């Protein structure tokens, strides 16, 4: 019980200062696992942390031989280790769902997961237990020292999972990326920013993650982060790599198919293609498809949307169509768009009125002079 009564920092010191002690802790010591299910929270917490330390510090196998030279090809030993780890993951997920202690249950579980998720069996067991979705609600901007530490360790877990394909699939289809973007946008703690940026770097080339990052405004956030004074060279390198990767994604995203999907879904926002002159020059004839379907939808959005952002973007896009299409003014007038735009010049949103005015100016001036107007 002497070891159980020690604080976490004391235990970590013992493992750091006396690595030989950790090496001697073999699978036979993992009977501590049974203490996890005892009713006393103190015993549960210390048992969990000791197990995490034992697993983290145990000698790794190389070609069937452990670090101290003993043979490690015993299936029984490996099976027992895996069984204990799976049971430990089950207990950790239980704590994230329904913590045994109101204030310590979740932080303890996250702390141990951060130490264990480098283990392949822990990663696979955690994903199979739907553990990734339990992390998502914990990814949110923090203010107090305690909540910052919890956020950091949660993001550390996500970073470790970003090396594991089944976990990446969930992160790409959940609220994980938007929450990580919110964190990196508002956080001032270097260690939090670092682990989130490294996570983005890992996810950038995976599936639709890069496209999502661009849509979420990450390129602008990265530029802002680069302007700050960071002491961590790894962070600075990661920011540069992430910026380059996002630029490549923006080039791929500047396609009419992507734009068409955004308009038809009514999800108009200031994604990069709207203000990209090359996009408009290369794709202006695509607006003629299906009897100017996309242009008609933009006009409908001006009538039906109550959200200032889509209204502003719709006005801006129509102004771009007028500028870049040879018959832009005539077509927009034929579709009765002028009256709708003029109504928006009295909108309460400054963003809407600014872009409505730009659209009207281009309608009256025509393409020859409209190109001189400031965007």
Secondary structure by P-SEA (a helix, b strand, c coil): cccccccaaaaaaaaaacaaaaaaccccccccccccccccaaaaaaaaaaaaaaaaacccccccccccccccccaaaaaaaaaaaaaaaaaaaaaaacccccccaaaaaaaaaaaccccaaaaaaaaaacccccccccccccccaaaaaaaaaaaaaaaaacccaaaaaaaaacaaaaaaaaaaaccccaaaaaaaaaaaaaaccccaaaaaaaaaaaaaaaaaaaacccccaaaaaaaaaaaaaaaaaaaaaccaaaaaaaaaacccccccccccaaaaaacccccccccaaaaaaaaaaaaccccaaaaaaaaaaaaaaaacccaaaaaaaaacaaaaaaaacccccaaaaaaaaaaaaaaaacccccccccc
